[in-house]
């Protein structure tokens, strides 16, 4: 095989690898409506991520299947575990969660940071919780939480609205809650402006 043919093959292979994510369709569902998630919540807690680690060592299992439109769909299971500590239960039964598992893939995956605080809306009060792709049940607090002062002293509008929800069972339509859960997604790391 000639040198120029080998170079051409390598260039084509590199191009195909970089285009791979554009060719494959993401099979993750969109996030559930936030009001629906709130209505199903049995416990709302502020958590702190203490440690993050890979759940599986070695290659991850990936299922590739064609769908009705003849596109390839990829399903990637949870590959990350985060040890968390409940700092405060905002409503419902005292939260028991100690471990979150989630996918970190480009397709609806999460990106939780050690040392950061999040609000976790629990549909079941268990010690181990699996976050689904695009899951709106974990909301980033953007540094507006101090563990010593707690949620009542926080400047977070999110915490204020969650506390009000417990009294009036309504969440403001104009509040940009989507930005608080989208922040955790792998491809969206922008702080909300409102």
Rosetta constraint file for C-alpha pairs under 8 A:
AtomPair CA 1 CA 5 HARMONIC 6.63 0.50
AtomPair CA 1 CA 6 HARMONIC 6.85 0.50
AtomPair CA 2 CA 6 HARMONIC 6.39 0.50
AtomPair CA 3 CA 7 HARMONIC 6.24 0.50
AtomPair CA 4 CA 8 HARMONIC 6.15 0.50
AtomPair CA 5 CA 9 HARMONIC 6.17 0.50
AtomPair CA 6 CA 10 HARMONIC 6.22 0.50
AtomPair CA 7 CA 11 HARMONIC 6.16 0.50
AtomPair CA 8 CA 12 HARMONIC 6.14 0.50
AtomPair CA 9 CA 13 HARMONIC 6.06 0.50
AtomPair CA 10 CA 14 HARMONIC 6.12 0.50
AtomPair CA 11 CA 15 HARMONIC 6.18 0.50
AtomPair CA 12 CA 16 HARMONIC 6.17 0.50
AtomPair CA 13 CA 17 HARMONIC 6.26 0.50
AtomPair CA 14 CA 18 HARMONIC 6.36 0.50
AtomPair CA 15 CA 19 HARMONIC 6.26 0.50
AtomPair CA 16 CA 20 HARMONIC 6.00 0.50
AtomPair CA 19 CA 23 HARMONIC 6.37 0.50
AtomPair CA 20 CA 24 HARMONIC 6.31 0.50
AtomPair CA 21 CA 25 HARMONIC 7.65 0.50
AtomPair CA 23 CA 72 HARMONIC 7.97 0.50
AtomPair CA 24 CA 71 HARMONIC 6.90 0.50
AtomPair CA 24 CA 72 HARMONIC 5.45 0.50
AtomPair CA 24 CA 73 HARMONIC 6.34 0.50
AtomPair CA 24 CA 74 HARMONIC 7.33 0.50
AtomPair CA 25 CA 71 HARMONIC 6.63 0.50
AtomPair CA 25 CA 72 HARMONIC 6.16 0.50
AtomPair CA 25 CA 73 HARMONIC 5.49 0.50
AtomPair CA 25 CA 74 HARMONIC 7.25 0.50
AtomPair CA 26 CA 73 HARMONIC 6.26 0.50
AtomPair CA 26 CA 74 HARMONIC 6.55 0.50
AtomPair CA 26 CA 107 HARMONIC 5.42 0.50
AtomPair CA 27 CA 73 HARMONIC 5.69 0.50
AtomPair CA 27 CA 74 HARMONIC 6.29 0.50
AtomPair CA 27 CA 75 HARMONIC 6.69 0.50
AtomPair CA 27 CA 107 HARMONIC 7.33 0.50
AtomPair CA 28 CA 75 HARMONIC 7.85 0.50
AtomPair CA 28 CA 107 HARMONIC 6.22 0.50
AtomPair CA 28 CA 108 HARMONIC 5.97 0.50
AtomPair CA 28 CA 133 HARMONIC 5.91 0.50
AtomPair CA 28 CA 134 HARMONIC 7.24 0.50
AtomPair CA 29 CA 133 HARMONIC 7.18 0.50
AtomPair CA 29 CA 134 HARMONIC 7.14 0.50
AtomPair CA 30 CA 134 HARMONIC 6.16 0.50
AtomPair CA 31 CA 133 HARMONIC 7.94 0.50
AtomPair CA 31 CA 134 HARMONIC 5.12 0.50
AtomPair CA 31 CA 135 HARMONIC 5.70 0.50
AtomPair CA 31 CA 136 HARMONIC 6.01 0.50
AtomPair CA 32 CA 36 HARMONIC 6.98 0.50
AtomPair CA 32 CA 37 HARMONIC 6.85 0.50
AtomPair CA 32 CA 135 HARMONIC 7.34 0.50
AtomPair CA 32 CA 136 HARMONIC 6.83 0.50
AtomPair CA 33 CA 37 HARMONIC 6.54 0.50
AtomPair CA 34 CA 38 HARMONIC 6.18 0.50
AtomPair CA 34 CA 136 HARMONIC 6.70 0.50
AtomPair CA 34 CA 177 HARMONIC 7.87 0.50
AtomPair CA 35 CA 39 HARMONIC 6.11 0.50
AtomPair CA 35 CA 171 HARMONIC 7.27 0.50
AtomPair CA 36 CA 40 HARMONIC 6.40 0.50
AtomPair CA 37 CA 41 HARMONIC 6.29 0.50
AtomPair CA 37 CA 121 HARMONIC 7.58 0.50
AtomPair CA 37 CA 123 HARMONIC 7.88 0.50
AtomPair CA 37 CA 136 HARMONIC 7.56 0.50
AtomPair CA 37 CA 137 HARMONIC 6.77 0.50
AtomPair CA 38 CA 121 HARMONIC 7.16 0.50
AtomPair CA 40 CA 123 HARMONIC 5.73 0.50
AtomPair CA 41 CA 121 HARMONIC 5.79 0.50
AtomPair CA 41 CA 122 HARMONIC 5.31 0.50
AtomPair CA 41 CA 123 HARMONIC 4.56 0.50
AtomPair CA 41 CA 124 HARMONIC 7.56 0.50
AtomPair CA 42 CA 91 HARMONIC 7.96 0.50
AtomPair CA 42 CA 92 HARMONIC 5.56 0.50
AtomPair CA 42 CA 93 HARMONIC 6.95 0.50
AtomPair CA 42 CA 121 HARMONIC 7.74 0.50
AtomPair CA 42 CA 122 HARMONIC 5.93 0.50
AtomPair CA 42 CA 123 HARMONIC 5.44 0.50
AtomPair CA 42 CA 124 HARMONIC 6.38 0.50
AtomPair CA 42 CA 125 HARMONIC 7.01 0.50
AtomPair CA 43 CA 89 HARMONIC 7.28 0.50
AtomPair CA 43 CA 90 HARMONIC 7.58 0.50
AtomPair CA 43 CA 91 HARMONIC 5.59 0.50
AtomPair CA 43 CA 92 HARMONIC 4.30 0.50
AtomPair CA 43 CA 93 HARMONIC 5.54 0.50
AtomPair CA 43 CA 94 HARMONIC 6.95 0.50
AtomPair CA 43 CA 95 HARMONIC 6.16 0.50
AtomPair CA 43 CA 121 HARMONIC 6.22 0.50
AtomPair CA 43 CA 122 HARMONIC 5.21 0.50
AtomPair CA 43 CA 123 HARMONIC 7.10 0.50
AtomPair CA 43 CA 124 HARMONIC 7.68 0.50
AtomPair CA 43 CA 125 HARMONIC 6.72 0.50
AtomPair CA 44 CA 89 HARMONIC 5.94 0.50
AtomPair CA 44 CA 90 HARMONIC 5.31 0.50
AtomPair CA 44 CA 91 HARMONIC 5.16 0.50
AtomPair CA 44 CA 92 HARMONIC 6.47 0.50
AtomPair CA 44 CA 95 HARMONIC 7.30 0.50
AtomPair CA 44 CA 119 HARMONIC 7.00 0.50
AtomPair CA 44 CA 120 HARMONIC 5.81 0.50
AtomPair CA 44 CA 121 HARMONIC 4.71 0.50
AtomPair CA 44 CA 122 HARMONIC 6.12 0.50
AtomPair CA 45 CA 86 HARMONIC 6.60 0.50
AtomPair CA 45 CA 87 HARMONIC 7.54 0.50
AtomPair CA 45 CA 88 HARMONIC 5.68 0.50
AtomPair CA 45 CA 89 HARMONIC 4.21 0.50
AtomPair CA 45 CA 90 HARMONIC 5.30 0.50
AtomPair CA 45 CA 91 HARMONIC 7.14 0.50
AtomPair CA 45 CA 95 HARMONIC 6.29 0.50
AtomPair CA 45 CA 119 HARMONIC 5.63 0.50
AtomPair CA 45 CA 120 HARMONIC 5.31 0.50
AtomPair CA 45 CA 121 HARMONIC 6.68 0.50
AtomPair CA 45 CA 122 HARMONIC 7.96 0.50
AtomPair CA 46 CA 86 HARMONIC 5.98 0.50
AtomPair CA 46 CA 87 HARMONIC 5.70 0.50
AtomPair CA 46 CA 88 HARMONIC 5.21 0.50
AtomPair CA 46 CA 89 HARMONIC 6.29 0.50
AtomPair CA 46 CA 90 HARMONIC 7.14 0.50
AtomPair CA 46 CA 117 HARMONIC 6.71 0.50
AtomPair CA 46 CA 118 HARMONIC 5.63 0.50
AtomPair CA 46 CA 119 HARMONIC 4.50 0.50
AtomPair CA 46 CA 120 HARMONIC 6.22 0.50
AtomPair CA 47 CA 84 HARMONIC 6.21 0.50
AtomPair CA 47 CA 85 HARMONIC 5.43 0.50
AtomPair CA 47 CA 86 HARMONIC 4.40 0.50
AtomPair CA 47 CA 87 HARMONIC 5.50 0.50
AtomPair CA 47 CA 88 HARMONIC 7.17 0.50
AtomPair CA 47 CA 117 HARMONIC 5.60 0.50
AtomPair CA 47 CA 118 HARMONIC 5.38 0.50
AtomPair CA 47 CA 119 HARMONIC 6.23 0.50
AtomPair CA 47 CA 120 HARMONIC 6.87 0.50
AtomPair CA 48 CA 84 HARMONIC 5.52 0.50
AtomPair CA 48 CA 85 HARMONIC 5.30 0.50
AtomPair CA 48 CA 86 HARMONIC 6.51 0.50
AtomPair CA 48 CA 87 HARMONIC 6.82 0.50
AtomPair CA 48 CA 114 HARMONIC 7.67 0.50
AtomPair CA 48 CA 115 HARMONIC 6.11 0.50
AtomPair CA 48 CA 116 HARMONIC 5.70 0.50
AtomPair CA 48 CA 117 HARMONIC 4.53 0.50
AtomPair CA 48 CA 118 HARMONIC 6.46 0.50
AtomPair CA 49 CA 82 HARMONIC 6.53 0.50
AtomPair CA 49 CA 83 HARMONIC 6.13 0.50
AtomPair CA 49 CA 84 HARMONIC 4.51 0.50
AtomPair CA 49 CA 85 HARMONIC 6.59 0.50
AtomPair CA 49 CA 112 HARMONIC 7.44 0.50
AtomPair CA 49 CA 113 HARMONIC 6.63 0.50
AtomPair CA 49 CA 114 HARMONIC 4.89 0.50
AtomPair CA 49 CA 115 HARMONIC 5.38 0.50
AtomPair CA 49 CA 116 HARMONIC 5.92 0.50
AtomPair CA 49 CA 117 HARMONIC 6.69 0.50
AtomPair CA 50 CA 82 HARMONIC 7.21 0.50
AtomPair CA 50 CA 83 HARMONIC 5.50 0.50
AtomPair CA 50 CA 84 HARMONIC 5.30 0.50
AtomPair CA 50 CA 85 HARMONIC 6.77 0.50
AtomPair CA 50 CA 114 HARMONIC 5.49 0.50
AtomPair CA 50 CA 115 HARMONIC 5.98 0.50
AtomPair CA 51 CA 82 HARMONIC 5.49 0.50
AtomPair CA 51 CA 83 HARMONIC 5.08 0.50
AtomPair CA 51 CA 84 HARMONIC 7.13 0.50
AtomPair CA 51 CA 114 HARMONIC 5.74 0.50
AtomPair CA 52 CA 80 HARMONIC 7.00 0.50
AtomPair CA 52 CA 81 HARMONIC 5.76 0.50
AtomPair CA 52 CA 82 HARMONIC 4.31 0.50
AtomPair CA 52 CA 83 HARMONIC 6.41 0.50
AtomPair CA 52 CA 112 HARMONIC 7.96 0.50
AtomPair CA 52 CA 113 HARMONIC 7.69 0.50
AtomPair CA 52 CA 114 HARMONIC 6.61 0.50
AtomPair CA 53 CA 80 HARMONIC 5.77 0.50
AtomPair CA 53 CA 81 HARMONIC 5.44 0.50
AtomPair CA 53 CA 82 HARMONIC 6.43 0.50
AtomPair CA 54 CA 79 HARMONIC 5.92 0.50
AtomPair CA 54 CA 80 HARMONIC 4.55 0.50
AtomPair CA 54 CA 81 HARMONIC 6.17 0.50
AtomPair CA 55 CA 78 HARMONIC 7.46 0.50
AtomPair CA 55 CA 79 HARMONIC 4.95 0.50
AtomPair CA 55 CA 80 HARMONIC 4.76 0.50
AtomPair CA 55 CA 81 HARMONIC 5.50 0.50
AtomPair CA 55 CA 101 HARMONIC 7.87 0.50
AtomPair CA 56 CA 60 HARMONIC 6.92 0.50
AtomPair CA 56 CA 79 HARMONIC 5.94 0.50
AtomPair CA 56 CA 80 HARMONIC 7.62 0.50
AtomPair CA 60 CA 76 HARMONIC 7.84 0.50
AtomPair CA 60 CA 79 HARMONIC 7.49 0.50
AtomPair CA 61 CA 76 HARMONIC 6.94 0.50
AtomPair CA 61 CA 77 HARMONIC 7.53 0.50
AtomPair CA 62 CA 74 HARMONIC 6.62 0.50
AtomPair CA 62 CA 75 HARMONIC 5.97 0.50
AtomPair CA 62 CA 76 HARMONIC 5.36 0.50
AtomPair CA 62 CA 77 HARMONIC 7.69 0.50
AtomPair CA 63 CA 73 HARMONIC 7.96 0.50
AtomPair CA 63 CA 74 HARMONIC 5.69 0.50
AtomPair CA 63 CA 75 HARMONIC 5.30 0.50
AtomPair CA 63 CA 76 HARMONIC 6.94 0.50
AtomPair CA 64 CA 72 HARMONIC 6.37 0.50
AtomPair CA 64 CA 73 HARMONIC 5.59 0.50
AtomPair CA 64 CA 74 HARMONIC 4.84 0.50
AtomPair CA 64 CA 75 HARMONIC 6.78 0.50
AtomPair CA 65 CA 72 HARMONIC 5.73 0.50
AtomPair CA 65 CA 73 HARMONIC 5.45 0.50
AtomPair CA 65 CA 74 HARMONIC 6.89 0.50
AtomPair CA 66 CA 70 HARMONIC 5.45 0.50
AtomPair CA 66 CA 71 HARMONIC 5.49 0.50
AtomPair CA 66 CA 72 HARMONIC 4.66 0.50
AtomPair CA 66 CA 73 HARMONIC 6.03 0.50
AtomPair CA 67 CA 71 HARMONIC 5.70 0.50
AtomPair CA 67 CA 72 HARMONIC 6.50 0.50
AtomPair CA 67 CA 73 HARMONIC 6.69 0.50
AtomPair CA 76 CA 103 HARMONIC 6.98 0.50
AtomPair CA 76 CA 105 HARMONIC 7.26 0.50
AtomPair CA 77 CA 102 HARMONIC 7.56 0.50
AtomPair CA 77 CA 103 HARMONIC 6.03 0.50
AtomPair CA 78 CA 101 HARMONIC 5.87 0.50
AtomPair CA 78 CA 102 HARMONIC 4.35 0.50
AtomPair CA 78 CA 103 HARMONIC 4.13 0.50
AtomPair CA 78 CA 104 HARMONIC 7.49 0.50
AtomPair CA 78 CA 130 HARMONIC 7.69 0.50
AtomPair CA 79 CA 101 HARMONIC 7.23 0.50
AtomPair CA 79 CA 102 HARMONIC 6.17 0.50
AtomPair CA 79 CA 103 HARMONIC 5.16 0.50
AtomPair CA 79 CA 104 HARMONIC 6.70 0.50
AtomPair CA 80 CA 101 HARMONIC 5.60 0.50
AtomPair CA 80 CA 102 HARMONIC 5.45 0.50
AtomPair CA 80 CA 103 HARMONIC 6.07 0.50
AtomPair CA 80 CA 104 HARMONIC 6.75 0.50
AtomPair CA 81 CA 99 HARMONIC 6.75 0.50
AtomPair CA 81 CA 100 HARMONIC 5.61 0.50
AtomPair CA 81 CA 101 HARMONIC 4.40 0.50
AtomPair CA 81 CA 102 HARMONIC 6.59 0.50
AtomPair CA 82 CA 99 HARMONIC 5.66 0.50
AtomPair CA 82 CA 100 HARMONIC 5.09 0.50
AtomPair CA 82 CA 101 HARMONIC 6.33 0.50
AtomPair CA 82 CA 112 HARMONIC 7.98 0.50
AtomPair CA 83 CA 98 HARMONIC 5.77 0.50
AtomPair CA 83 CA 99 HARMONIC 4.67 0.50
AtomPair CA 83 CA 100 HARMONIC 6.52 0.50
AtomPair CA 84 CA 97 HARMONIC 7.28 0.50
AtomPair CA 84 CA 98 HARMONIC 5.01 0.50
AtomPair CA 84 CA 99 HARMONIC 5.75 0.50
AtomPair CA 84 CA 100 HARMONIC 7.18 0.50
AtomPair CA 85 CA 97 HARMONIC 7.53 0.50
AtomPair CA 85 CA 98 HARMONIC 5.97 0.50
AtomPair CA 86 CA 95 HARMONIC 6.89 0.50
AtomPair CA 86 CA 96 HARMONIC 7.63 0.50
AtomPair CA 86 CA 97 HARMONIC 7.11 0.50
AtomPair CA 86 CA 98 HARMONIC 7.53 0.50
AtomPair CA 87 CA 147 HARMONIC 6.72 0.50
AtomPair CA 88 CA 150 HARMONIC 7.27 0.50
AtomPair CA 88 CA 151 HARMONIC 7.89 0.50
AtomPair CA 89 CA 93 HARMONIC 7.65 0.50
AtomPair CA 89 CA 94 HARMONIC 5.69 0.50
AtomPair CA 89 CA 95 HARMONIC 6.12 0.50
AtomPair CA 90 CA 151 HARMONIC 7.85 0.50
AtomPair CA 90 CA 163 HARMONIC 7.29 0.50
AtomPair CA 91 CA 166 HARMONIC 7.31 0.50
AtomPair CA 93 CA 125 HARMONIC 7.78 0.50
AtomPair CA 95 CA 125 HARMONIC 6.12 0.50
AtomPair CA 95 CA 126 HARMONIC 7.75 0.50
AtomPair CA 96 CA 125 HARMONIC 6.10 0.50
AtomPair CA 96 CA 126 HARMONIC 5.72 0.50
AtomPair CA 96 CA 127 HARMONIC 5.06 0.50
AtomPair CA 97 CA 125 HARMONIC 6.98 0.50
AtomPair CA 97 CA 126 HARMONIC 5.58 0.50
AtomPair CA 97 CA 127 HARMONIC 3.84 0.50
AtomPair CA 97 CA 128 HARMONIC 5.78 0.50
AtomPair CA 97 CA 129 HARMONIC 6.91 0.50
AtomPair CA 98 CA 127 HARMONIC 5.11 0.50
AtomPair CA 98 CA 128 HARMONIC 6.13 0.50
AtomPair CA 99 CA 127 HARMONIC 6.28 0.50
AtomPair CA 99 CA 128 HARMONIC 4.71 0.50
AtomPair CA 99 CA 129 HARMONIC 6.30 0.50
AtomPair CA 100 CA 128 HARMONIC 5.88 0.50
AtomPair CA 100 CA 129 HARMONIC 4.93 0.50
AtomPair CA 100 CA 130 HARMONIC 5.66 0.50
AtomPair CA 100 CA 131 HARMONIC 6.90 0.50
AtomPair CA 101 CA 128 HARMONIC 7.66 0.50
AtomPair CA 101 CA 129 HARMONIC 6.36 0.50
AtomPair CA 101 CA 130 HARMONIC 4.72 0.50
AtomPair CA 101 CA 131 HARMONIC 6.16 0.50
AtomPair CA 102 CA 109 HARMONIC 7.10 0.50
AtomPair CA 102 CA 110 HARMONIC 6.68 0.50
AtomPair CA 102 CA 130 HARMONIC 5.88 0.50
AtomPair CA 102 CA 131 HARMONIC 5.12 0.50
AtomPair CA 102 CA 132 HARMONIC 6.69 0.50
AtomPair CA 102 CA 133 HARMONIC 7.62 0.50
AtomPair CA 103 CA 108 HARMONIC 7.78 0.50
AtomPair CA 103 CA 109 HARMONIC 4.84 0.50
AtomPair CA 103 CA 110 HARMONIC 6.21 0.50
AtomPair CA 103 CA 131 HARMONIC 7.87 0.50
AtomPair CA 103 CA 132 HARMONIC 7.75 0.50
AtomPair CA 103 CA 133 HARMONIC 6.93 0.50
AtomPair CA 104 CA 108 HARMONIC 7.83 0.50
AtomPair CA 104 CA 109 HARMONIC 4.23 0.50
AtomPair CA 104 CA 110 HARMONIC 5.14 0.50
AtomPair CA 104 CA 111 HARMONIC 6.30 0.50
AtomPair CA 104 CA 186 HARMONIC 6.59 0.50
AtomPair CA 105 CA 109 HARMONIC 4.65 0.50
AtomPair CA 105 CA 110 HARMONIC 7.55 0.50
AtomPair CA 105 CA 186 HARMONIC 7.12 0.50
AtomPair CA 106 CA 186 HARMONIC 6.09 0.50
AtomPair CA 106 CA 187 HARMONIC 6.70 0.50
AtomPair CA 107 CA 133 HARMONIC 7.29 0.50
AtomPair CA 108 CA 133 HARMONIC 4.43 0.50
AtomPair CA 108 CA 134 HARMONIC 4.69 0.50
AtomPair CA 108 CA 185 HARMONIC 6.32 0.50
AtomPair CA 108 CA 186 HARMONIC 7.21 0.50
AtomPair CA 109 CA 133 HARMONIC 5.44 0.50
AtomPair CA 109 CA 134 HARMONIC 6.69 0.50
AtomPair CA 109 CA 185 HARMONIC 5.54 0.50
AtomPair CA 109 CA 186 HARMONIC 5.54 0.50
AtomPair CA 110 CA 133 HARMONIC 7.36 0.50
AtomPair CA 110 CA 134 HARMONIC 7.58 0.50
AtomPair CA 110 CA 184 HARMONIC 5.18 0.50
AtomPair CA 110 CA 185 HARMONIC 4.29 0.50
AtomPair CA 110 CA 186 HARMONIC 5.26 0.50
AtomPair CA 111 CA 184 HARMONIC 5.13 0.50
AtomPair CA 111 CA 185 HARMONIC 5.69 0.50
AtomPair CA 111 CA 186 HARMONIC 5.30 0.50
AtomPair CA 112 CA 116 HARMONIC 7.77 0.50
AtomPair CA 112 CA 184 HARMONIC 6.09 0.50
AtomPair CA 116 CA 141 HARMONIC 7.92 0.50
AtomPair CA 116 CA 143 HARMONIC 7.38 0.50
AtomPair CA 117 CA 140 HARMONIC 6.59 0.50
AtomPair CA 117 CA 141 HARMONIC 5.90 0.50
AtomPair CA 117 CA 142 HARMONIC 7.78 0.50
AtomPair CA 117 CA 143 HARMONIC 7.26 0.50
AtomPair CA 117 CA 145 HARMONIC 7.09 0.50
AtomPair CA 118 CA 138 HARMONIC 6.43 0.50
AtomPair CA 118 CA 139 HARMONIC 5.34 0.50
AtomPair CA 118 CA 140 HARMONIC 4.59 0.50
AtomPair CA 118 CA 141 HARMONIC 5.42 0.50
AtomPair CA 119 CA 137 HARMONIC 7.89 0.50
AtomPair CA 119 CA 138 HARMONIC 5.66 0.50
AtomPair CA 119 CA 139 HARMONIC 5.00 0.50
AtomPair CA 119 CA 140 HARMONIC 6.51 0.50
AtomPair CA 119 CA 141 HARMONIC 7.06 0.50
AtomPair CA 120 CA 137 HARMONIC 5.75 0.50
AtomPair CA 120 CA 138 HARMONIC 4.62 0.50
AtomPair CA 120 CA 139 HARMONIC 6.50 0.50
AtomPair CA 121 CA 137 HARMONIC 4.88 0.50
AtomPair CA 121 CA 138 HARMONIC 6.38 0.50
AtomPair CA 122 CA 137 HARMONIC 7.15 0.50
AtomPair CA 131 CA 135 HARMONIC 6.07 0.50
AtomPair CA 131 CA 137 HARMONIC 7.93 0.50
AtomPair CA 134 CA 182 HARMONIC 7.62 0.50
AtomPair CA 134 CA 185 HARMONIC 7.01 0.50
AtomPair CA 135 CA 181 HARMONIC 7.56 0.50
AtomPair CA 136 CA 178 HARMONIC 7.63 0.50
AtomPair CA 136 CA 181 HARMONIC 5.30 0.50
AtomPair CA 136 CA 182 HARMONIC 7.64 0.50
AtomPair CA 137 CA 181 HARMONIC 7.39 0.50
AtomPair CA 138 CA 181 HARMONIC 5.95 0.50
AtomPair CA 138 CA 184 HARMONIC 7.89 0.50
AtomPair CA 139 CA 180 HARMONIC 5.02 0.50
AtomPair CA 139 CA 181 HARMONIC 4.54 0.50
AtomPair CA 139 CA 183 HARMONIC 7.93 0.50
AtomPair CA 139 CA 184 HARMONIC 7.50 0.50
AtomPair CA 140 CA 180 HARMONIC 5.26 0.50
AtomPair CA 140 CA 181 HARMONIC 6.27 0.50
AtomPair CA 140 CA 183 HARMONIC 6.74 0.50
AtomPair CA 140 CA 184 HARMONIC 6.85 0.50
AtomPair CA 141 CA 145 HARMONIC 6.60 0.50
AtomPair CA 141 CA 156 HARMONIC 7.13 0.50
AtomPair CA 141 CA 158 HARMONIC 7.72 0.50
AtomPair CA 141 CA 180 HARMONIC 7.27 0.50
AtomPair CA 142 CA 191 HARMONIC 7.19 0.50
AtomPair CA 144 CA 154 HARMONIC 6.07 0.50
AtomPair CA 144 CA 155 HARMONIC 5.81 0.50
AtomPair CA 144 CA 156 HARMONIC 5.21 0.50
AtomPair CA 145 CA 149 HARMONIC 7.97 0.50
AtomPair CA 145 CA 150 HARMONIC 6.87 0.50
AtomPair CA 145 CA 151 HARMONIC 6.67 0.50
AtomPair CA 145 CA 154 HARMONIC 5.46 0.50
AtomPair CA 145 CA 155 HARMONIC 7.45 0.50
AtomPair CA 145 CA 156 HARMONIC 7.07 0.50
AtomPair CA 146 CA 150 HARMONIC 5.84 0.50
AtomPair CA 146 CA 151 HARMONIC 7.66 0.50
AtomPair CA 146 CA 154 HARMONIC 6.88 0.50
AtomPair CA 149 CA 153 HARMONIC 5.70 0.50
AtomPair CA 149 CA 154 HARMONIC 7.29 0.50
AtomPair CA 150 CA 154 HARMONIC 6.59 0.50
AtomPair CA 151 CA 159 HARMONIC 6.51 0.50
AtomPair CA 152 CA 160 HARMONIC 7.83 0.50
AtomPair CA 154 CA 159 HARMONIC 7.43 0.50
AtomPair CA 156 CA 160 HARMONIC 6.43 0.50
AtomPair CA 157 CA 161 HARMONIC 6.13 0.50
AtomPair CA 158 CA 162 HARMONIC 6.18 0.50
AtomPair CA 158 CA 177 HARMONIC 7.44 0.50
AtomPair CA 159 CA 163 HARMONIC 6.13 0.50
AtomPair CA 160 CA 164 HARMONIC 6.25 0.50
AtomPair CA 161 CA 165 HARMONIC 6.02 0.50
AtomPair CA 161 CA 171 HARMONIC 6.58 0.50
AtomPair CA 161 CA 172 HARMONIC 7.62 0.50
AtomPair CA 162 CA 166 HARMONIC 6.69 0.50
AtomPair CA 162 CA 171 HARMONIC 7.55 0.50
AtomPair CA 163 CA 167 HARMONIC 7.18 0.50
AtomPair CA 164 CA 168 HARMONIC 6.18 0.50
AtomPair CA 164 CA 169 HARMONIC 7.59 0.50
AtomPair CA 164 CA 170 HARMONIC 7.79 0.50
AtomPair CA 164 CA 171 HARMONIC 7.88 0.50
AtomPair CA 165 CA 169 HARMONIC 4.57 0.50
AtomPair CA 165 CA 170 HARMONIC 5.24 0.50
AtomPair CA 165 CA 171 HARMONIC 5.85 0.50
AtomPair CA 171 CA 175 HARMONIC 7.97 0.50
AtomPair CA 175 CA 194 HARMONIC 7.89 0.50
AtomPair CA 176 CA 180 HARMONIC 7.51 0.50
AtomPair CA 176 CA 192 HARMONIC 7.80 0.50
AtomPair CA 176 CA 194 HARMONIC 6.91 0.50
AtomPair CA 177 CA 181 HARMONIC 7.00 0.50
AtomPair CA 178 CA 182 HARMONIC 5.90 0.50
AtomPair CA 179 CA 183 HARMONIC 5.96 0.50
AtomPair CA 179 CA 191 HARMONIC 7.48 0.50
AtomPair CA 179 CA 192 HARMONIC 5.68 0.50
AtomPair CA 180 CA 184 HARMONIC 7.66 0.50
AtomPair CA 180 CA 192 HARMONIC 7.12 0.50
AtomPair CA 181 CA 185 HARMONIC 7.47 0.50
AtomPair CA 182 CA 188 HARMONIC 6.19 0.50
AtomPair CA 182 CA 189 HARMONIC 7.71 0.50
AtomPair CA 183 CA 188 HARMONIC 5.46 0.50
AtomPair CA 183 CA 189 HARMONIC 4.94 0.50
AtomPair CA 183 CA 190 HARMONIC 6.17 0.50
AtomPair CA 183 CA 191 HARMONIC 6.93 0.50
AtomPair CA 184 CA 188 HARMONIC 7.07 0.50
AtomPair CA 184 CA 189 HARMONIC 6.93 0.50
AtomPair CA 185 CA 189 HARMONIC 7.16 0.50
